Amino acid sequence: MTSEPYIIDDRDRHVFRLNRRVLVDPDILERERRRIFDRAWIYVGHESEIAKPGDFRTRHVAGRPIIFCRDSHGSVRAYLNTCRHRAAMVCRERQGNASRFTCVYHGWNYAIDGRLIRVPGRESYGPAFREADFPLVDVPRLDSYRGFWFLAFGAVASPLAENLAGAREYIDLVVDQSPTGEMEIIAGTQEYDIRANWKLLVENSFDDYHLAATHSTYLEYMRDSGVNVTVPRGLLMPAHGIGKSLGNGHAVVDNINFRGRPVAAWIPLYGEEAKAEIAAIRAELVARLGEARAKRVADTNRNLVVFPNLVINDGSSVTVRTFVPVSVDRMRVTAWALGPKGESESARARRLDSFLTFYGPGGLATPDDVEALEMVQAGLSTCHEVPWSEMSRGMNKEGDQLNTDELHLRTFWRHWNALMTAA
């Protein structure tokens, strides 16, 4: 392996550069799988997806098939989806409610609590064979924060709550939108592939520098809809915001809201008929949280990256997005809408409309971003001749960085580099 560094991080000279080979080298992807995805806390699902005993979801997390479920006692579990006999997946459905899982290959049968409860032809095994020795295997570590569940496969540096560090504040802002403190994943899933390295979507997810150039059509649409998106002199965004490092590779852009929030702030795009309900929702926030906290929840929007691959976009809707590498130049993206449990049909409709029309794969933003990332990946074919990407924006500043600076991108890359180069 070459000794050439992954990053150049010269704080005295205000220079940060990224070696482009980290986005194209298959050997680096294999190293990431061992050093990052095998050791970090990785998001697996939300508690609302498995609300009742027997509820399950199957998904791939860190390259492994997982059954995320609630057992018969109501406990949240995450099993490796592999039969103890000959390794076939024991659950092939994507979701449902079950009391047991049966392997389609040889019929071994497992209870929802993981116990092996039936083996066809049991009499053909010797006296040393015991069903109790062959349960479904739990993931090594499983923990949650405010309804968001994470798992880890290897030795982790700290417990989940400690690892989340400053990201907890921003997850709290999401959950505080619910009068009951309960949020839920709304039925329906967005799934699509992007022909680009997975880390490019990390960058893109909180890179506000690209908004005016990449999403000019969206800004024109907002203006035509009566929304004030005038860019103040000297800024690149319609409203001032900051980029923040939150510790352990997590980071956020935290903006004054200009798009409106269908649960807190009215804009012409939502129609006159929505005004009264949105005002009532805001009044409930003030009564429950106080004026200052309600303003924080309602009048700012946030794109949060939880290292390494969870993004919570808390803007015109709340979008929970994960993405996993398929190969060095392809990723698979999955996204869900999140909303307060028990909200009205009209509020839910506005939320889902925003989820689809902005962040959806056919919306006003995501197709632009996909095209941009795939163009980046194509441009990376020149990495031998043009080996470094410049990411120094904002390094010459003291204090808070603008949302259009690159402090939050550097936060991710510094933590990534520390994990990838540790002894």
C-alpha positions in Angstrom: 0.0 0.0 0.0 1.4 3.4 -0.9 2.6 5.7 1.9 1.0 8.7 0.2 -1.3 10.4 2.8 -5.1 10.3 2.5 -5.4 14.0 3.5 -3.2 17.1 3.8 -4.3 19.0 6.9 -2.0 22.0 7.5 -3.9 24.3 9.9 -1.0 26.8 10.1 -1.2 27.4 6.4 -5.0 27.0 6.2 -4.7 24.1 3.7 -6.8 21.0 3.5 -6.6 18.6 0.6 -8.1 15.2 -0.1 -6.3 12.5 -2.0 -8.7 11.6 -4.7 -7.6 7.9 -4.7 -9.7 7.4 -1.5 -12.7 7.7 -3.8 -11.5 5.3 -6.5 -9.3 2.7 -5.0 -11.0 -0.7 -4.3 -8.3 -1.6 -1.7 -9.3 1.5 0.3 -13.0 0.4 0.2 -12.0 -3.0 1.7 -10.0 -1.2 4.4 -13.1 1.0 5.2 -15.2 -2.1 5.6 -12.8 -3.4 8.3 -11.8 -0.2 10.0 -15.1 1.8 9.8 -18.1 -0.3 9.1 -16.9 -3.1 11.3 -16.1 -0.8 14.2 -18.5 2.2 14.2 -22.0 2.5 15.5 -24.2 2.1 12.4 -27.8 3.0 12.1 -30.1 0.0 11.7 -33.7 1.4 12.1 -36.3 3.3 14.1 -38.3 1.9 16.9 -41.6 2.8 15.2 -40.8 0.3 12.4 -41.1 -2.6 14.8 -43.9 -1.3 17.1 -45.5 -4.6 18.1 -44.1 -7.9 19.3 -43.3 -10.0 16.3 -42.7 -7.0 14.0 -39.6 -7.3 11.9 -37.6 -5.6 9.1 -34.8 -7.2 7.1 -32.1 -5.0 5.8 -28.4 -5.0 5.0 -26.2 -3.2 7.5 -22.4 -2.9 7.1 -22.4 -5.7 4.5 -24.4 -8.1 6.5 -28.0 -9.3 6.3 -29.9 -8.3 9.5 -33.3 -9.1 11.1 -34.3 -6.0 13.1 -37.3 -7.1 15.2 -39.2 -6.9 18.4 -39.4 -10.3 20.2 -42.3 -11.8 22.0 -41.4 -10.0 25.3 -41.3 -6.6 23.5 -37.5 -6.3 23.5 -35.8 -4.9 20.4 -33.4 -7.4 18.8 -31.1 -7.5 15.8 -30.0 -10.9 14.6 -27.6 -11.9 11.8 -29.9 -13.2 9.2 -28.2 -16.5 8.7 -29.2 -20.1 9.5 -26.8 -21.9 11.9 -27.0 -25.0 9.7 -25.7 -24.1 6.2 -25.8 -20.2 6.3 -28.9 -19.5 4.2 -30.9 -16.4 5.2 -33.8 -17.5 7.4 -36.0 -14.5 6.6 -36.5 -13.5 3.0 -39.4 -11.0 3.5 -38.6 -7.4 3.8 -41.0 -6.7 6.7 -43.9 -8.3 8.5 -45.0 -9.8 11.8 -44.0 -13.4 12.7 -43.7 -15.7 15.6 -41.0 -17.7 13.9 -38.6 -17.8 11.0 -38.1 -20.9 8.8 -35.0 -21.5 6.7 -36.2 -22.3 3.2 -33.1 -24.5 2.5 -33.5 -27.3 5.1 -36.4 -26.1 7.2 -34.6 -25.2 10.5 -37.1 -23.2 12.5 -36.4 -20.3 14.9 -38.6 -18.5 17.3 -38.9 -14.7 17.2 -36.6 -14.6 20.3 -33.9 -16.4 18.3 -34.2 -19.9 19.8 -33.9 -22.9 17.4 -37.1 -24.7 18.0 -37.4 -27.3 15.3 -34.9 -29.3 13.2 -36.4 -31.7 10.6 -34.9 -35.2 11.0 -33.8 -34.4 14.5 -33.3 -38.1 15.2 -30.4 -38.2 12.7 -28.2 -36.0 14.9 -26.1 -37.6 17.7 -26.5 -37.1 21.4 -24.1 -34.1 21.5 -26.4 -32.1 19.3 -28.4 -29.5 21.3 -30.8 -27.0 19.8 -29.8 -24.5 22.6 -26.3 -24.4 21.0 -27.7 -23.0 17.7 -29.8 -19.9 18.2 -29.9 -17.0 15.8 -26.9 -14.8 16.6 -27.5 -11.4 18.0 -25.3 -8.5 16.7 -22.5 -7.9 19.2 -23.8 -4.4 20.2 -27.3 -2.8 20.0 -28.4 0.5 21.5 -30.7 3.4 20.9 -31.1 7.1 21.3 -34.5 8.8 21.2 -35.9 5.9 19.1 -33.0 5.7 16.7 -31.3 2.2 17.0 -27.7 1.6 16.1 -25.6 -1.6 16.1 -21.9 -2.3 16.1 -19.9 -5.4 15.1 -16.5 -4.8 16.6 -14.9 -3.0 19.5 -16.3 0.5 19.7 -14.5 3.5 21.3 -17.4 4.6 23.5 -21.1 3.8 24.3 -23.6 5.1 21.8 -24.8 8.2 23.7 -21.2 9.2 24.4 -20.3 8.5 20.8 -23.1 10.7 19.4 -21.6 13.7 21.3 -23.1 16.9 19.9 -25.3 15.1 17.4 -27.7 14.4 20.4 -28.7 18.0 20.4 -29.9 17.8 16.8 -31.7 14.5 17.2 -33.5 16.1 20.2 -34.6 19.0 18.0 -36.2 16.4 15.6 -38.0 14.5 18.4 -39.1 17.7 20.1 -41.4 18.4 17.1 -43.8 15.7 18.4 -46.3 16.8 21.1 -46.0 13.3 22.6 -42.2 12.9 22.1 -42.9 10.0 19.7 -41.8 10.1 16.1 -42.6 7.5 13.5 -41.3 6.3 10.2 -44.0 6.9 7.6 -44.9 3.9 5.4 -43.0 4.0 2.1 -39.3 3.8 1.3 -37.1 5.6 -1.3 -34.4 3.4 -2.8 -32.0 4.2 -5.5 -28.4 3.7 -6.6 -25.8 6.4 -7.4 -22.8 5.6 -9.6 -20.4 7.3 -7.2 -18.3 6.6 -4.1 -20.4 6.6 -0.9 -18.3 9.3 0.8 -19.3 11.8 -1.9 -22.9 11.7 -0.6 -21.6 12.4 2.9 -20.1 15.6 1.5 -23.1 16.5 -0.6 -25.6 15.9 2.3 -24.4 19.0 4.2 -22.5 21.0 1.5 -24.5 24.2 1.2 -21.8 25.7 -1.0 -23.4 23.9 -4.0 -27.0 25.1 -3.5 -27.0 28.2 -5.7 -25.1 26.6 -8.6 -26.6 23.0 -8.5 -30.1 23.8 -7.4 -30.8 27.0 -9.3 -34.0 25.5 -10.8 -35.3 24.8 -7.3 -34.6 28.4 -6.2 -36.4 29.7 -9.2 -39.4 27.5 -8.4 -39.5 28.8 -4.8 -39.3 32.4 -6.1 -42.1 31.7 -8.5 -44.2 30.2 -5.7 -43.9 33.5 -3.7 -41.1 32.5 -1.3 -38.4 35.1 -0.5 -35.1 33.4 -1.4 -33.1 36.5 -2.1 -29.5 35.9 -1.4 -28.0 38.5 0.9 -24.9 40.4 -0.4 -21.8 38.3 0.2 -23.6 35.1 0.9 -24.2 32.0 -1.3 -27.4 30.9 0.5 -30.8 32.6 0.9 -30.3 32.7 4.6 -27.3 32.8 6.9 -26.3 29.5 8.6 -23.4 27.9 10.2 -21.5 24.6 9.8 -20.5 22.9 13.0 -18.3 20.0 14.1 -20.2 17.9 16.7 -17.4 15.5 17.6 -16.5 11.9 16.5 -16.9 12.7 12.9 -20.5 14.0 13.2 -21.3 17.4 11.8 -24.2 19.7 10.8 -25.3 22.7 8.8 -27.7 24.7 10.9 -29.6 27.3 8.9 -32.1 30.0 9.4 -35.1 28.6 7.7 -36.3 30.0 4.4 -38.1 27.1 2.9 -40.9 26.9 5.5 -41.7 23.9 7.7 -45.1 22.3 7.2 -45.3 21.7 11.0 -44.1 25.1 12.1 -43.9 27.9 9.5 -46.2 28.8 6.6 -45.1 29.8 3.2 -47.2 30.5 0.1 -46.3 27.1 -1.3 -48.5 25.4 1.3 -51.6 27.3 0.3 -53.9 29.6 2.3 -55.9 26.7 3.7 -52.8 25.5 5.6 -52.3 28.8 7.5 -54.5 28.2 10.5 -53.3 24.6 11.1 -49.6 25.5 10.9 -50.2 28.5 13.3 -51.9 26.1 15.7 -49.0 23.6 15.5 -46.6 26.5 16.2 -48.7 27.6 19.2 -48.5 24.1 20.6 -44.7 24.2 20.3 -44.5 27.5 22.2 -46.9 26.2 24.9 -44.9 23.0 25.4 -41.3 24.1 24.8 -41.3 27.8 25.5 -40.8 30.6 23.1 -37.1 30.2 22.7 -37.0 26.5 22.2 -40.0 26.6 19.9 -38.3 29.2 17.7 -35.2 26.9 17.6 -37.3 24.0 16.5 -39.5 25.9 14.0 -37.3 28.6 12.5 -34.1 26.7 11.8 -33.5 23.7 9.5 -30.6 21.3 9.8 -28.8 18.7 7.8 -27.1 16.3 10.2 -24.5 13.7 9.4 -24.0 11.0 12.0 -20.7 9.3 11.1 -20.3 7.3 9.0 -23.5 7.0 6.9 -26.7 8.4 8.5 -28.1 11.7 7.4 -31.1 13.3 9.1 -32.4 16.2 6.9 -34.7 18.3 9.2 -36.0 20.8 6.8 -39.2 21.1 4.9 -39.7 17.5 6.0 -37.7 15.2 8.1 -35.8 12.7 6.0 -33.8 9.8 7.4 -31.3 8.6 4.9 -28.6 5.9 4.9 -26.3 4.7 2.1 -23.9 1.8 1.8 -21.1 1.1 -0.7 -21.9 -1.5 -3.3 -18.5 -1.0 -5.0 -15.9 1.7 -4.9 -17.9 3.7 -7.5 -21.5 2.8 -6.6 -23.7 3.2 -3.5 -27.2 2.2 -2.6 -29.3 4.8 -0.9 -32.4 4.2 1.3 -34.5 7.0 2.7 -37.6 7.3 4.9 -39.9 10.2 6.0 -40.2 10.7 9.7 -43.0 12.6 11.4 -44.8 13.1 14.8 -47.0 10.2 15.7 -50.7 11.1 15.5 -50.4 14.2 13.4 -53.4 15.2 11.3 -54.0 13.9 7.8 -53.4 17.3 6.3 -50.1 17.9 8.2 -49.0 14.4 7.1 -49.9 15.2 3.5 -47.8 18.4 3.6 -44.9 16.5 5.1 -45.0 13.7 2.5 -45.3 16.2 -0.3 -42.1 17.9 0.9 -40.4 14.6 1.3 -41.2 13.7 -2.3 -40.8 17.0 -4.1 -37.5 18.1 -2.6 -35.6 15.1 -1.2 -37.2 12.3 -3.3 -35.3 10.6 -6.2 -37.7 12.4 -8.6 -37.8 15.6 -6.6 -36.4 19.1 -7.2 -33.1 18.5 -5.4 -32.0 14.8 -5.5 -31.7 14.4 -9.3 -29.5 17.4 -9.4 -27.3 15.9 -6.6 -27.1 12.5 -8.3 -26.1 14.0 -11.6 -23.4 16.1 -9.8 -22.0 13.2 -7.9 -21.8 11.0 -10.9 -20.0 13.8 -12.8 -17.5 14.0 -9.9 -17.0 10.2 -10.1 -16.3 10.5 -13.8 -13.9 13.4 -13.2 -12.0 11.2 -10.7 -10.7 9.1 -13.6 -8.1 11.9 -13.8 -6.8 11.2 -10.3 -3.3 10.1 -11.4 -2.8 13.4 -13.2 -4.9 15.6 -10.8 -4.4 13.8 -7.5 -5.8 16.3 -4.9 -9.1 17.9 -4.2 -9.0 21.4 -2.5 -11.2 21.6 0.6 -9.8 24.5 2.6 -12.8 26.9 2.4 -13.2 28.7 5.7 -9.9 27.5 7.3 -8.7 31.1 7.5 -11.5 32.1 9.8 -11.8 32.2 13.6 -15.0 31.0 15.3 -18.1 29.8 13.6 -17.9 28.8 10.0 -20.6 29.6 7.4 -22.8 26.8 6.1 -21.0 27.4 2.8 -17.6 26.8 4.2 -16.1 23.3 4.5 -15.4 22.8 8.2 -18.2 20.2 8.5 -16.8 18.3 5.5 -13.3 18.4 7.0 -14.8 17.1 10.3 -15.9 13.9 8.5 -12.6 13.5 6.7 -10.5 14.0 9.8 -12.3 11.3 11.7 -12.3 9.0 8.7 -8.6 9.5 8.3 -7.9 8.9 12.0 -9.8 5.5 11.8 -8.2 4.5 8.6 -4.6 5.2 9.7 -4.8 4.1 13.4 -2.3 1.5 14.4 
